[in-house]
Amino acid sequence: MMLDKNRVYALNYKKCMNIIKNKDSFPRNIQIQTVDSCNGRCIMCPNSYKKKDNIQYIDNNFFKKIVNEIACESKWSNVILMLQNEPFLDPEIINRVRFVKKFGNLHSSIVTNGSLLSKDIISRLEKSGIDSLVVSVDSFNKEIFEKIRLGLDFEKIMQNIELLQNSSLKSKVRIRMILQEKNYLEAKEFVKFWLRKGLMPEVYNLTNRGGVLKNFDEIKVKEKLKFNLKMRRFYKRYKTSLLGFCTYPFFKFDMLLNGDVLPCCHDWKHGLIMGNAKENTIREIWNSEKFNQFRMLQLTEHRDRIGYCKDCSLVQEVDLSGEFSEI
């Protein structure tokens, strides 16, 4: 099966240019950090070597202000309550989901490592109205899991997933794998394993987190991967692998708990701030000259002028545009 790269490029280039030209657009996906820490030390995450002495949380009044703003400004938006952290370290996370779901035009999502789930938390999540819960596990094999997700308890997480499987949340749960050298050979079996349990799997390729991931060259998959057509529907390919330019700053708004807005969730250095949501509205920041200049550098292939972008692996993603074969 062949994909017409030129057609895909043209369609997406036009969509991205329209966002720049429209001075009054609003993001459909808004990612909010509510706590700035993680309890895991996964080998493919910069949190594995970040030292954090004091955990900080988003101010509750500020959080409510932001969600109210989104609800008033948008016909529909996906509010993702996770950014460079483990969201269930925030004791208010379920209450935050419930607040988001008070507004009929807002979708609520969480991505978690699953370690802090429990019967009580899952019961509260069932009543919260949450729309999507992604659990990142990377392997159904204990030995491989423990080589990747350092500091996390494999048996506990599998038990927590079983609780989800037997809850009313089952249809809202996705189980995620990040492809890397230690687990890529089990990708096909990973998909089959979770499908048999009635849960939806998804497979993402590893990125170097904007050039910050120190061990990227060591742990990335060294060979070109090809997937059959059946497998392809579970592989969540980054659009940049087809386009040659990054689409992240065109469709997602990423905000740290202090209000600082990142151009992309892969900016772990926090070195390029687009604005602060305590000082300006989301719409003002999203349509600002600074943000649009950043976007134009993406479209004109001048990423080398942008600090972390020039080292980012996203535009060198695995190419799945050729023929698909079995893995």
Backbone hydrogen bonds, N-H to C=O, Kabsch-Sander energy under -0.5 kcal/mol:
donor,donor_aa,acceptor,acceptor_aa,energy
3,L,321,S,-1.1
5,K,3,L,-1.3
8,V,4,D,-2.3
9,Y,5,K,-2.9
10,A,6,N,-2.4
11,L,7,R,-2.4
12,N,8,V,-2.2
13,Y,9,Y,-2.9
14,K,10,A,-2.1
15,K,11,L,-1.9
16,C,12,N,-2.4
17,M,13,Y,-2.6
18,N,14,K,-2.1
19,I,15,K,-1.3
20,I,16,C,-1.5
21,K,17,M,-2.5
22,N,18,N,-2.3
23,K,21,K,-0.9
25,S,22,N,-1.0
29,N,251,F,-0.8
30,I,78,N,-3.0
31,Q,253,F,-3.3
32,I,30,I,-0.5
32,I,80,I,-2.9
33,Q,255,M,-2.5
34,T,32,I,-0.6
36,D,56,Q,-1.6
41,R,150,L,-2.4
43,I,148,I,-2.5
45,C,42,C,-1.7
48,S,45,C,-2.2
49,Y,46,P,-1.6
50,K,47,N,-0.6
51,K,49,Y,-0.6
55,I,53,D,-0.5
58,I,34,T,-2.2
63,F,59,D,-2.6
64,K,60,N,-2.3
65,K,61,N,-2.1
66,I,62,F,-2.4
67,V,63,F,-2.4
68,N,64,K,-2.5
69,E,65,K,-2.2
70,I,66,I,-2.4
71,A,67,V,-2.5
72,C,68,N,-2.1
73,E,69,E,-2.0
74,S,70,I,-2.1
77,S,105,N,-1.6
78,N,28,R,-3.4
79,V,77,S,-0.6
79,V,107,H,-3.6
80,I,30,I,-2.7
80,I,78,N,-0.7
81,L,79,V,-0.7
81,L,109,S,-2.7
82,M,80,I,-1.6
86,E,37,S,-2.4
89,L,86,E,-1.9
90,D,87,P,-1.7
93,I,90,D,-2.0
96,R,92,E,-2.2
97,V,93,I,-2.0
98,R,94,I,-2.4
99,F,95,N,-1.9
100,V,96,R,-2.4
101,K,97,V,-2.4
102,K,99,F,-1.1
103,F,100,V,-1.5
104,G,102,K,-0.6
106,L,103,F,-1.6
107,H,77,S,-2.8
109,S,79,V,-2.3
110,I,132,S,-1.6
112,T,134,V,-3.0
117,L,114,G,-0.8
122,I,118,S,-2.7
123,S,119,K,-2.0
124,R,120,D,-2.2
125,L,121,I,-2.5
126,E,122,I,-2.3
127,K,123,S,-1.1
128,S,124,R,-0.8
128,S,125,L,-0.7
129,G,125,L,-0.8
130,I,125,L,-0.8
131,D,108,S,-1.7
132,S,108,S,-1.5
133,L,172,K,-2.3
134,V,110,I,-2.8
135,V,174,R,-2.9
136,S,112,T,-2.7
136,S,134,V,-0.6
137,V,135,V,-0.6
137,V,176,R,-2.2
138,D,176,R,-2.0
142,K,140,F,-0.6
145,F,141,N,-3.0
146,E,142,K,-2.4
147,K,143,E,-0.7
147,K,144,I,-0.8
148,I,144,I,-1.1
148,I,145,F,-0.9
149,R,145,F,-3.3
150,L,41,R,-0.5
150,L,148,I,-1.3
152,L,149,R,-1.5
154,F,152,L,-0.7
157,I,153,D,-2.2
158,M,154,F,-2.5
159,Q,155,E,-2.2
160,N,156,K,-2.2
161,I,157,I,-2.3
162,E,158,M,-1.8
163,L,159,Q,-1.9
164,L,160,N,-1.9
165,Q,161,I,-2.5
166,N,162,E,-1.5
167,S,164,L,-1.7
170,K,167,S,-1.3
172,K,169,L,-2.7
173,V,169,L,-0.6
173,V,170,K,-1.2
174,R,133,L,-2.1
175,I,200,M,-2.5
176,R,135,V,-2.6
176,R,174,R,-0.5
177,M,202,E,-2.3
179,L,177,M,-0.7
179,L,204,Y,-3.5
181,E,219,I,-3.4
183,N,180,Q,-1.3
184,Y,180,Q,-2.1
186,E,183,N,-2.0
187,A,184,Y,-1.4
190,F,186,E,-2.9
191,V,187,A,-2.0
192,K,188,K,-2.0
193,F,189,E,-2.9
194,W,190,F,-1.9
195,L,191,V,-2.0
196,R,192,K,-2.2
197,K,193,F,-0.8
198,G,195,L,-1.5
199,L,194,W,-2.6
200,M,173,V,-1.1
202,E,175,I,-2.2
203,V,234,F,-2.9
204,Y,177,M,-3.1
206,L,179,L,-1.0
212,V,208,N,-0.6
212,V,209,R,-1.2
213,L,208,N,-2.4
214,K,212,V,-0.7
216,F,213,L,-1.3
218,E,215,N,-0.6
219,I,215,N,-2.0
220,K,216,F,-2.0
232,R,228,N,-2.0
233,R,229,L,-0.8
233,R,230,K,-0.5
234,F,231,M,-2.0
235,Y,231,M,-0.7
235,Y,232,R,-0.9
236,K,203,V,-2.6
236,K,234,F,-0.7
237,R,235,Y,-1.4
241,S,238,Y,-2.0
242,L,239,K,-1.9
243,L,239,K,-1.9
244,G,240,T,-2.0
250,F,247,T,-2.0
251,F,247,T,-0.8
251,F,248,Y,-1.3
252,K,248,Y,-1.6
253,F,29,N,-2.6
254,D,252,K,-0.5
254,D,262,L,-0.8
255,M,31,Q,-2.9
255,M,253,F,-0.5
256,L,260,D,-3.0
259,G,256,L,-2.1
261,V,275,G,-2.7
262,L,254,D,-2.6
262,L,260,D,-0.5
267,D,264,C,-1.7
268,W,209,R,-0.5
268,W,266,H,-1.6
274,M,261,V,-3.0
275,G,261,V,-0.6
277,A,259,G,-2.8
279,E,276,N,-1.6
280,N,276,N,-2.1
285,I,281,T,-2.3
286,W,282,I,-3.0
287,N,283,R,-1.8
288,S,285,I,-1.3
292,N,288,S,-2.3
293,Q,289,E,-2.4
294,F,290,K,-1.8
295,R,291,F,-2.1
296,M,292,N,-2.3
297,L,293,Q,-1.7
298,Q,294,F,-1.1
299,L,295,R,-2.1
300,T,296,M,-2.3
301,E,298,Q,-1.2
302,H,297,L,-2.9
305,R,302,H,-1.9
306,I,303,R,-2.2
307,G,305,R,-0.6
310,K,306,I,-1.8
310,K,307,G,-0.6
311,D,308,Y,-1.0
312,C,309,C,-1.2
316,Q,313,S,-2.1
317,E,314,L,-1.1
320,L,318,V,-0.7
